[in-house]
Amino acid sequence: MDAVSGKSDTGNNCSAAVSITVATVTPPATGTSKLYWSDWGTDKIQSADLDGSNVEDLITSGLSVPYGLALDVSGGKMYWTDRQNGKIQRADLDGSNVEDLLTSADGLVDPSGLAVRAGSSSGGTYGVGDALPNFPTGFFVPRLLRNANLTISGGRAVLSFQNGGLIELQNGTRYTCVAAGGCAIEGGRVTRGTFE
């Protein structure tokens, strides 16, 4: 999740009914970094450019107290709770394709917050010795590299990651380290830890 979320308060001159989520990466489809928020005073989910310009209404109907917005930018989805209707919902980042994921029929009573943990876009789990599908050989430039170090010694290149560190390839495939002791990749194979 490349986002930070939280309920605002009246001490910062914002409505107490606004929950704001900031996307810290640029969604490929828009080419512009965005600010997303849910406003449970107006029952809307909206977005704008980071400078506050180009405000857009993304979802304006079917909501009653939208709260706890979270983004999966690489997956192209936003998630939120609808407290009054007892739902966890999602939609595309442009507000289209709204879906109910969980409802009161699933046992929700008063959902008020959520977090999204997006795993690998490759859809698998890879441990020591496993080859990472689509991992390039030779010199390459990843689209995104976070909480990682590159060590080159004796002709060997090793990428080491902290837990939660990730690499996103140019084709959009993303591998995230999910090992408390960290992870490593050498020659397209996992040499330490586990990646999703």
C-alpha positions as CSV (number, residue, x, y, z in Angstrom):
1,M,0.0,0.0,0.0
2,D,1.6,3.1,-0.9
3,A,-0.8,5.2,1.1
4,V,-1.2,6.8,4.5
5,S,-4.7,7.1,5.9
6,G,-6.4,8.5,8.9
7,K,-9.4,10.3,10.2
8,S,-8.9,14.1,10.3
9,D,-9.8,16.1,13.3
10,T,-11.2,19.6,13.8
11,G,-7.8,20.8,15.1
12,N,-6.4,20.9,11.6
13,N,-9.3,22.9,10.1
14,C,-10.8,19.9,8.4
15,S,-14.2,18.4,8.8
16,A,-14.3,15.7,11.4
17,A,-16.2,13.7,8.8
18,V,-13.4,13.3,6.3
19,S,-11.0,10.4,6.2
20,I,-8.0,11.2,3.9
21,T,-5.7,8.7,2.1
22,V,-2.7,10.0,0.1
23,A,-1.3,8.0,-2.7
24,T,2.5,8.3,-2.7
25,V,3.1,6.7,-6.1
26,T,1.8,7.7,-9.5
27,P,-0.9,5.3,-10.8
28,P,0.2,4.3,-14.3
29,A,-3.3,4.9,-15.8
30,T,-3.4,8.5,-14.8
31,G,0.2,9.6,-14.8
32,T,-0.5,12.0,-11.9
33,S,-0.2,11.4,-8.1
34,K,-3.5,11.7,-6.4
35,L,-5.1,12.4,-3.0
36,Y,-8.1,10.2,-2.2
37,W,-10.6,10.7,0.6
38,S,-13.9,9.5,1.9
39,D,-16.3,12.2,3.2
40,W,-18.9,10.6,5.5
41,G,-20.6,14.0,5.9
42,T,-21.6,14.0,2.2
43,D,-21.4,10.2,1.6
44,K,-18.8,10.5,-1.2
45,I,-15.4,9.2,-2.2
46,Q,-13.4,11.9,-4.0
47,S,-9.9,12.5,-5.4
48,A,-7.8,15.5,-6.4
49,D,-4.2,16.3,-7.6
50,L,-1.8,16.6,-4.7
51,D,-2.0,20.4,-4.9
52,G,-5.8,20.3,-4.3
53,S,-6.8,21.0,-7.9
54,N,-8.9,18.8,-10.2
55,V,-11.3,17.5,-7.5
56,E,-13.3,14.6,-8.8
57,D,-16.4,12.8,-7.4
58,L,-15.5,9.1,-7.8
59,I,-18.4,7.5,-5.9
60,T,-21.5,9.5,-5.0
61,S,-24.3,7.0,-4.6
62,G,-24.9,3.9,-2.5
63,L,-22.7,5.0,0.4
64,S,-23.7,5.7,3.9
65,V,-20.8,6.8,6.2
66,P,-17.8,5.7,4.0
67,Y,-14.8,5.3,6.2
68,G,-11.3,3.9,6.3
69,L,-10.2,4.3,2.7
70,A,-7.1,2.2,1.6
71,L,-5.5,2.0,-1.8
72,D,-3.9,-0.8,-3.7
73,V,-2.3,1.4,-6.4
74,S,-0.5,-1.4,-8.2
75,G,-3.7,-3.4,-8.3
76,G,-5.7,-0.4,-9.4
77,K,-8.2,-0.7,-6.6
78,M,-9.5,1.3,-3.6
79,Y,-11.1,-0.3,-0.5
80,W,-13.3,1.3,2.2
81,T,-15.8,0.4,4.9
82,D,-19.4,1.6,4.7
83,R,-20.3,1.8,8.4
84,Q,-24.0,2.5,8.2
85,N,-24.6,-0.3,5.7
86,G,-22.2,-2.7,7.3
87,K,-20.1,-3.4,4.3
88,I,-16.5,-3.6,3.1
89,Q,-16.4,-2.5,-0.6
90,R,-13.9,-1.9,-3.4
91,A,-13.8,-0.2,-6.7
92,D,-11.3,0.7,-9.4
93,L,-9.3,3.9,-8.7
94,D,-11.5,5.9,-11.0
95,G,-14.6,4.9,-9.0
96,S,-16.0,2.3,-11.5
97,N,-16.9,-1.3,-10.8
98,V,-18.0,-1.0,-7.1
99,E,-18.2,-4.4,-5.4
100,D,-19.4,-5.6,-2.0
101,L,-16.7,-7.8,-0.6
102,L,-18.2,-8.4,2.9
103,T,-21.5,-7.4,4.3
104,S,-23.6,-7.7,7.5
105,A,-24.7,-11.1,6.2
106,D,-21.0,-12.1,6.7
107,G,-21.1,-10.9,10.3
108,L,-20.0,-7.3,10.0
109,V,-21.6,-5.1,12.6
110,D,-19.8,-1.7,12.5
111,P,-16.7,-1.9,10.2
112,S,-14.6,1.2,10.7
113,G,-11.1,0.7,9.4
114,L,-9.1,-1.5,7.1
115,A,-5.7,-2.0,5.6
116,V,-4.8,-3.7,2.4
117,R,-1.8,-6.0,2.1
118,A,-1.2,-6.6,-1.5
119,G,1.0,-9.6,-2.2
120,S,2.9,-10.3,-5.4
121,S,1.2,-9.5,-8.6
122,S,2.8,-12.8,-9.8
123,G,0.3,-14.7,-7.6
124,G,2.7,-17.1,-5.8
125,T,4.9,-17.6,-2.8
126,Y,8.6,-18.2,-3.4
127,G,11.1,-19.6,-0.9
128,V,14.9,-20.3,-0.9
129,G,15.9,-21.9,-4.2
130,D,12.8,-20.9,-6.1
131,A,13.2,-19.1,-9.4
132,L,11.1,-15.9,-9.6
133,P,8.9,-16.0,-12.8
134,N,9.5,-13.1,-15.2
135,F,12.7,-12.0,-13.4
136,P,15.1,-10.6,-16.0
137,T,18.6,-11.7,-16.4
138,G,21.6,-9.4,-17.0
139,F,21.4,-5.7,-16.4
140,F,17.9,-4.2,-15.9
141,V,16.2,-1.3,-14.3
142,P,13.2,-2.1,-12.0
143,R,10.1,0.1,-12.0
144,L,10.2,0.3,-8.2
145,L,12.7,-0.8,-5.6
146,R,12.0,-0.3,-1.9
147,N,13.9,-1.2,1.3
148,A,16.6,-3.0,-0.7
149,N,20.4,-3.0,-1.2
150,L,22.4,-4.1,-4.1
151,T,25.8,-5.7,-3.4
152,I,28.2,-6.6,-6.2
153,S,31.2,-8.7,-5.4
154,G,33.3,-11.2,-7.4
155,G,31.0,-10.8,-10.4
156,R,27.9,-11.6,-8.3
157,A,25.0,-9.2,-7.8
158,V,22.8,-9.8,-4.8
159,L,19.6,-7.8,-4.0
160,S,18.9,-7.9,-0.3
161,F,15.6,-6.7,1.2
162,Q,14.2,-5.8,4.6
163,N,10.9,-7.4,5.6
164,G,8.3,-5.6,3.5
165,G,10.8,-4.5,0.9
166,L,9.9,-5.0,-2.7
167,I,10.9,-4.9,-6.3
168,E,8.5,-4.2,-9.1
169,L,9.6,-5.1,-12.6
170,Q,8.9,-3.1,-15.7
171,N,6.1,-5.5,-16.7
172,G,4.3,-4.8,-13.4
173,T,5.3,-8.0,-11.6
174,R,5.9,-7.3,-8.0
175,Y,7.8,-9.4,-5.4
176,T,7.5,-8.4,-1.7
177,C,9.8,-9.8,1.0
178,V,7.6,-11.4,3.8
179,A,10.4,-12.7,6.1
180,A,11.2,-11.1,9.4
181,G,14.9,-11.8,8.8
182,G,14.8,-10.2,5.3
183,C,15.2,-11.7,1.9
184,A,17.7,-11.9,-1.0
185,I,17.7,-12.6,-4.7
186,E,20.7,-13.7,-6.8
187,G,20.5,-14.6,-10.5
188,G,16.7,-14.5,-10.4
189,R,16.5,-17.0,-7.5
190,V,15.5,-16.6,-3.9
191,T,18.6,-17.1,-1.7
192,R,17.1,-16.0,1.6
193,G,13.6,-15.5,3.0
194,T,10.3,-15.7,1.3
195,F,8.7,-13.5,-1.4
196,E,5.1,-13.1,-2.3
